[in-house]
Amino acid sequence: MIARLKHLADTYRASIRAYLSMIGGSVGRLVISLVYFIAIANTLSISDFGLFATASACGIMLSRLMAFGFVSPLYRIATVKQRLLGVYTAGFLAGLVLSLPVIALAAWATHWLIFNDQMALATFAKIIVAEVLCWRIMEIVVIISYGVNRFGAGSSLVVAATALKTIAAVLFAWLADGSLSTWGWYYFGANGLAALLAVVFFYPRVRLRWKPVLYIRRWVDAVSVAGAEMLFYIQSELDKVLVLSLGGAEAAGIYAIIMRLVDLTALPVRAFLTLLTQRLMRTATLLESVKTRIMLEGGVAAISTAGLLGMAGFLWIFPNALGKNVAEVAPMLVLVALVPAFRNLIEYHSELLYATGRTVIRMLVLTSLGAMKALLLAYVLGLGAEIPVWVQMMNVLFFVLYVQSALLTYQALRSNRKRPI
């Protein structure tokens, strides 16, 4: 048994080292994110926190339009053909400039449809620019760092960027008036500094070269990935928008606090998914075994559920540990015990399709999931039940989405088994 474990450790030494580097960054990010969350969730009112979380979710969705998805070819080149990174960086910058008017128009429409009577356009704009332009650029630098196997650098950047947001949140709680408008300036400043830090100190040094013929060849893949990324985040973040629209700012704040705590428990799983995606890009046969698939899904589900129950147990023993606003919501955390597992497994399925080159199919799957989630959530919220009741129903809702995702994903993988990656 010991010899077998030693053999496995030797075989996967590089992967284990990479994962530990990434998980180290995730643990640091988790601690810093908790401080950030405590400062914001207890300085803003629950209603304002709901508005901020919903606007931030809209920014995350819109950020996937950046460069019309050219982040995907950029990442693939960083992973398998690094000598072309300068060429594809130039293509990404061109796509970024072209995409900005489209993003601005989409952001204006989003404010008019959802926030027109609840948040000033200037406040909304600060949050959107912070998410779409600043934080997304930082994320892209992290993605490229992972692609060129600089896992430690990528993890360090994540921690540093999250620390900047946390410092801004603590200063806001200490010095400012607690208004959402003021927080918008702090948030924009912190995200702007994170983007500047990422570009100046962490992006690989490359010589920009302009070769449009290569970009056109990758256009279909890039656009399909952009669509799939946006659809993934629509089905992931749409719940906040619907809760705000159908339940009001107070319900949106409560729901945002719950889901933020759920997100914090998912960081170790996402580090694993990043490594798995890279492994699948290089080894097409990794998931041919049904036993391997079951083990991977079981591991994702177990770690996700354990993290949520650990958080719920901690808050049961120390209810005020995360502040007075969170203490009001903490008893409902155990009601969504299965939600992290189903959410992370849906993300896992999406990564499988991306890593195996099924980008168009991935977009179709995410479209169907987004539509189903909107219908189910609208139905649940339309029942007019008390908040604890519809919060508990989220377990059933995400289970339905998980089943739909699993059936569509594995059918796509089976029907395209002979397709080269």
N, C-alpha and C positions, 0 to 999 in steps of 0.2 A: 504493500500500500504506500509506504513512504517512498519507495523507488519510483512508483507510478506518478506520485505527486511531484517528485523531483523532475521526472521526465517532462511532465506537462509544464512545469515552471520554466524549464530550459527551452522548451519548444516555443512558448509564448512569452519569453522574457521581454522582448521589445514591446509587445502589446501591453503587457502588465506595467512596464515602466511608463509607457505613454499614458495609460489609464490613471496610474497613480499621480502623474504630473497634472493631468486634467482634473482629477478628483480633488487634488490639493487645492487647485484653483476654485473648484466648486465649493469646498468646505469654507475656504476663506470668503468666497462670495456669499455663502449662506449666512455666515455670522454678520458680515457687513450689511447684507440685505435686511436682516432682522432689525438692526439698529435703524436703518432707513425707514423700514415699514412702521416701526414703533413711533418714530418722530412724526411722520406724515399722518398716519392713521389717527393719532391722538392730538394733533395740532389743528388740522382741518376738522370741520364738523363732519359727521357721518354722511350728510347729504352732499357736501362739497367733495368729500373723498370719493363718493360714488360718481360725481360728475367728472372728477379728475381721472379716475380709473377708466371710465367709459371713453373719454377723449383720448387717453393714452392708448386704449385698445384700438380706436379708430386710426391713430397714428401708426400703430404696428401694422395694421392691415394695409394702409396706404403706402407704407415704406417698401412693400414688396413690389411696387411698381417702379422702384428706382432702377434706372438703366434698362428698363423693360426686361428684366431677368438675366442680364448679362453677367450677373454674379455667378451663375451656374457654370458657364464655360470658363470663367476666370478661375473658379475653384478646381474644376477638372484639370485645367492646364497646370495649376500649382501642384496638383497631386501627382500627375503622371508625366508632364513634359515641362519642367520648370524653365527651360531655356527660352520658351515663348511667353513668359510671364510679362515682359515689358510690352510685347505686342498686344496682348489681351488687356493689359491695364489701360492702354491708350483707347482701346475699343470700349472699355467700361466707362471711362471718363466722357467719351463722346455720347454714349447712351445716357449717362447721368444728366448731361446738359439738355438733351432732347426730351427727357422724361419729366423735367421739372414743371413745365407748363401744364402738362396733363395731371400731375399730382396736385398742383395748386387749384386747378378747376375742380378736381374730385374732392379736395378738402373743403372748398367753398360750398359745394353741393351738400356735403355731409353736415356741415354746420347748419345750413338752412333747413335741412330735413329733420335733424335730431336736436340740435342745441339752440336753435334760434331764440327761444323764449327763456332759456335757462343759463346760458353762458355768453359773455361778451365775445364778439368775433376776435378781438385782439388777444384775449386770454387763450382762446382756442388755438389761434395761430401760433402762439409761443409754444404751446404743448406739441402741436403737430410738427413744427420745424425741429424741435428738440428730438422728437422720435424719428421722423422721416429722414432728415438730413444728417443730424449729428450722431445719434445713437446707432443708426443703421450703418453709417460709415465705420464706426468703431467695431461693430459686429463683423463687417466684411473683412477688416484687417485681422480680426481673430480667426475667421474662417480660412483666410489665406495662410496665416501662421500655422494652423493645423495642417493645411495642405502640403506645406513644405517641411513638415515634421518638426516644427518649432513649437512643440506642445507646451513647454514651460513658459516660453514667451507669450503665447496666446493666453494661457491661464493667468499669467501675471497682469496682462493688459485687462482682462475681465475684472480681476480684483481691483486694479487701480481705478478703472472707470466706475465701478460700483462704489468704491470708496469716495470718489468725487461727488457722486449723487448723495451719498450718505452725509458727507460734510455739509453739503448745501442744505439737506433736510434738517440737520441739527442746528445749523445757523438760523434757518428759517424759524424753527421752533423756539429758539432762544431770543432772536432779535426782532423778528417781524411781527406783523399784526394778525397773522393767522388767516388772512384772506386768500382765496383761490387765485385772484389776479396777481398778488405779490408772489405767491408760490410759483406762478408761471415764469417769472423772471429768474428766480433761483434755479428752477428746473432747466430752463434754456441755457443758462450760464454753465451749469455743471456738465450737461451733455455736450455743449460746445467745446469745453476744455478736454473732455474725453476724446472727442473726434480729433482735435489738434494733437493731443498726445499720441494717439494711435498712428496717425499719418507721419508725423515727424520722427518718432522713435521706434516704431514697430513694423512698419510696412517694409518688405524686402527692397533693397536698393536695386532698381532696375532702370534700364534706358528705354524710354518710351519710343515705340516704333509703330507707324501707321500702316496697316495692311488690311484694307476693307474687304478684300476677297475672302479672307479667313473669317471675318465677322459674319458675312452673308451666309457662309456655310453653316454657321452655328445659330442662325437666326430662329429657326423653327424650335430648336431645343430651348433656346433662351426664353422665347415668348411663352412656350408651354410651361416652362418651369416658373416663370413669373406668375402666370395664371394659377398654376397649382399652389404656389406659395401663398398667393393672396387668398385663394379659396380655402387653403388649410387654416389660415388665421381668421378668415371669416367664420368658418365653422367652429374655430377655437374661441374667438372673442365675441361672436355675435350675441352670446347670452347676455353679456353686460349691456349691450345696446337695447336688447329686447326688454330686459328687466327695467332699465331706465324708462323706456317708452311706455311699457304696460304697467309697471309697478310704482314708478316715481323715483325721485332722487334718494329718498331714505332707504327703500328696498334695494336700490342699486348699490348703495354704500355698504349695506349689510352683506349682500352677495359678493361684492368686490373684496371685502375683508376675508370672507371664507375662501374664495378662490385664490386670493393672494397667498394664504397659508398653504393651500393645496399646491400652488406653484413652487413654493419654497422647498417642499419635500421632493420635488421631481428633479432637482439639479444632478444628483448622482446618476440617475437613469439617462439623462440627456448626454452626459459625458460618454457613457457606454454606447449610445446610439451613434455618436460621432465616429467612434472607432469602428463600429460595425459597418457603417456606410463605406468607409475607406477600404475595409477588408473585402466587402462585396464587390467594390469596383475592380479589385485585383484578382479575386477568386470567385468565379461565377458559380461553382458547385457547392458553395458553403451551405446553402439551405436546401439541398436536395433531400436530405434525411428528414423524415417526419418527426423522428425523435428529437433532433436538434431544434426544429421549429417549436415543438412543445416545451422543451427545456428553456428556450429563450423567452417565449411568452410567459411561462410560469415564473421565471426569474424577474422579469419586468414587473409582473403583477404583484409578486410577493414583496419586492423591495418598495414599490410604490405604496402598498397598503400599510406596510410596517412603518414607513416614514410618517404617514398621516396619523396612524394610531399613536405613535410615539409623541407627536405634536399635541394630539388631543389629551393624552395622559398627562403630559407636562402642564398643560393649561388647566387641567382638572385639579392638579395638586397646587399649582401656583396661578390662580385665575387672573391676578393683576400683573403678571410678569411682563406682559406686552402692552400695558396701558389700559386706561378706563374704557375707551371706545371698543377696543378688542375684547375686553372682559365681557362686555354686553353680548358679543357675538360668539365667543368661544364655546359655550355649551352646545351650539348647533354644529360644531365641527365634526363630531362623531356621527352626525346624521348623514354625512357624505363620505363615509369610510371607503366605499368602493369606487368613488369617482376618480381618484388619482390613477388607479390601475387601468381603468377603461380609457381614460384620456391619454395616458402614456402609451398604451397598446395601439391606439389609433395613430399616434405619432410614429410609433415603430413601424406600422404597416406602410405609412407614407414614405418613410425612409427606405424601406425595402424596394418600393417601386422606383424611387429616385435612383438608388444605387445600382439597380439592374437596368437602367435606361428606359423604363416605361413612363416617360414624363407626360405624354399625352393621356395615357390611361390613368395616371396619377391625378391629372387635372379633372378627368371625368368622375373618378371616385370621390374626390373632394367636393366636387359640385353636388353630387348626390347626397353626401353627408351634410353639407351646409344646408341644403333644402330640407332634408329630414329633421335636422336639429331645429331649424326655424319653425317648422310645423309643430313639432313636439313641444317646444318651449312655449310657443304661443298658446297651445292647448292647455298646458299645465298652468301657466299664469292666468289664462282666461277662466279657470275654474273658480277664481276668487278665494282660494283657500288661505289659511293663516300662513305666515312666513315659514315656521318650522315644518309645516306639512309639504309645501311645494319644494322646500330645500331638500327634504328627504326623498322626494320623487326624482331628484336629479340622478340618483343611483340607477333607477330604471331607465331613465332617458339615455344616459351614457352607455348602459348595457346594450340597448337597442342599436345605438350608433356603432358600438364595438362589433356586434354580430354582423351588421351590414358591411363594415370596413373589412372584417376578416374574410367574409364570403367573396367579396369583390376582389380583394387583393390576391388571395391564394388562387382564385380562378384565373386571374390575369397571369400569375406566375406559371401556372400549369399550362395554359394555352400558348404561352410564348417560351416554353422551356428550351427549344432549340435555337432561339434567337440569340445571336452573339451580342455581348455587352459592349 
